[in-house]
């Protein structure tokens, strides 16, 4: 089932680039990021309350909160730079560079989380990098 979720994630990420490029036209990218963030915030909390997941708030540890907050900061910074790139660059170049995050995440998971990097994963990351270079150059 996770493969379907991942595919839907990729489809919606692609739509994000197209919709954001159209939506940012004529406005400041920071304002665009703020509007997008409010929508995501409302959707996320709407899902939490729809499924009754707010009852799990008491289960959060200090570590959960710290790392989720840090992840939120990283997400916010990613969105700010993504919108800045979209404002001034073509989607066909911005989106592939943004997807380098997959290869970077693979490398960071090996360095920070100590995950073993098998040859298939390393080759996949190298191909993502090569494909990005082909699309961008």
N, C-alpha and C positions, 0 to 999 in steps of 0.2 A: 504494500500500500504506500510505503514511503516514496517509491518511485513516481507514483501519480502525483503526490503532493509536491515533489521536487519539480516535476514537469510543469505543474500549474504555477509554481513559484517562478520558473523561468519565463513562462508566458506572460505572467503579470509584471515581471521585471522588464520585459521587452516593451510591454504597453506603457509602463512607467516612463521609459525614455521618450517614447513618441508623444504621450499626453503631456509630459512635462515640457518638452520642447515647444509645443503649441501654447501651453498655458503660461509659460514664462515670457512670452513675447510682449514687450512693451512695459514690463514691470521689473522691479528690483529682485534679484535672485534670493536675497535674504527674506524678503516678504513672501516670496513663493515658497521657500522652505518652511517658513512659519505656518502658512496656510496648510501645506501638506502635512505638517506635523500635527496640527490640531485635528485634521481629519483622521489620521492614523490613531491618535490618542482616543478619539471618540469611538472609532471602530473597535479598538482593542478592548476598552473597558465595556463596550456594548456586548462583545463576545463573552467576556468574563462573567458579566451579570446574566446573560442569556443562559449560560450553562451552569450557573451557580458556583463558579470557581472562586468567588470572593471568599468563601469559607476557608480557603487554603492560605489566606494571608497570614494567619497565625503560625503557619509552618515555616515561614521564611526565617532563615538564620542571618546573622550579621554578614557572613561570607556571601550568601545569596544576594543580599541587598547591595553589598559593595561591588561585586563583579557584574551584576545586572546594571547597576548605575554606570559603571565604567563602560560597559557595552553600549549603553544608551548614549554616552558622550561620544564614543567612537562612531555610532550610527549617525548622530547629529552632525559630526564633523564630515563624515562621508557624504551626507546629503548636501551640506553647504558647498563642499568642493564639487560635487556632481552637478549641482545647479549652476555654479559658476562656470564650469566647463561647458555645460549645455547652452548657457547664455551666449558664449562666444565661439563655440565650435560645432561642427556637424555631428549629428547623432551617430552617423556611420563610423565616426572616429572615436567619439567619447565612449559609446557603449562598449566596444571591445576593450578599450583600456580599463574601463571600470570592471570588466569581467576578469581582469588579471587578478582580482581579489581571490579567485579560486586557487590559482597557482601560489599566491602569497600565503593564503590560509594553509595550504598543504605544507609549505616550507615552515611557517610559524608553528604548526602543530607538531612537526618533528623537533624543532628547536626548543619550544617552550613546554609543550605537553609530553615530549619524549616519545611520540608515536614513531614506530618503525616505518620507514619509507621503503616500500617494495618497488621493484623495477617498473611495474605497470603504473603505479601512482606517479613515480618520478618521470616516466615517459609521458604520461598524460599532462603533467604540469609543464614539461618542456614543449609539448605540442601546443598547449594553450598559449604559451609565450611566443612560439614561432608563428602561430596563427594571428595573434595580435599584431606582431611586427609586419606580417604580410598585409593585413587590413589597414594599418596605420601609415606605413611608409609608401 
